[in-house]
C-alpha cells in the first residue's frame, strides 16, 4: 500500500495524471480486498457451502481471483505508463541549449547513433539517428534519421522535416545522448 501512496503523491503535480493514477489505485485496492475476501471465503460461505457444492464456490473464487490479479497487473502498468507520459510531456526548461537545424543535422551526419531530446510546444521531442549492426561486427549500416516515431532514410528528408517543425531555425535541446548539450556546442 505504501507504493500506491507514493504513486499518488508523485502524480499529484499533474492533475490529469493524478486522476488516471487514482483510478488505477482504486482498482488495485478493490482487487486486493476481493482477493482477501476470497482467501477467507470459508468464513463467509460456511453456511452456504452446505447447500451449494463446494466445487462451484471454489471455481467462482478462482475465476474472480485470476481476474483480480489481471486487474492489479493492468493497473500497475497504467500507473507506470502515466508516469512515463508525464516525463515525456515535461515543459521546456530555461536551461535548454539552443541549436540551429543545421547544427543538429551536422551532428546527425557525423554520428551513426545519436539521441537528442529537444523541446517543442512545451513537450519533449526525440530526434536523432540509428543504425543496424551484425552480431560480432563493429561496422554499422542502414543508418536512419528519426523525429519522434517517424523515420527518414536520407539526411535531406530529415533536414526538411526539421525545418517544417522548427521554422524559426531554433531547436531547444535538453540533452544529447543523455548528457548536457553544452558539451556539443
Buried (B, 14 or more C-beta within 10 A) or exposed (E): EEEBEEBBEBBEEBEEBBEBBBBBBEBBBBBBEBBEBBEEBEEEBEEEBEEEEEEEBBEBBEEBBEEBEEBBEBBBEBBEEBBEEBEEEBEBEEEBBEBBBEBBBEBBBEBBEBBBBBBBEEEBBEBBBBEEEEEEEEEBEEBBBBBEEEEBEEBEBBBEBBBEBBEEEEBBBBBBBEEEBEEBE
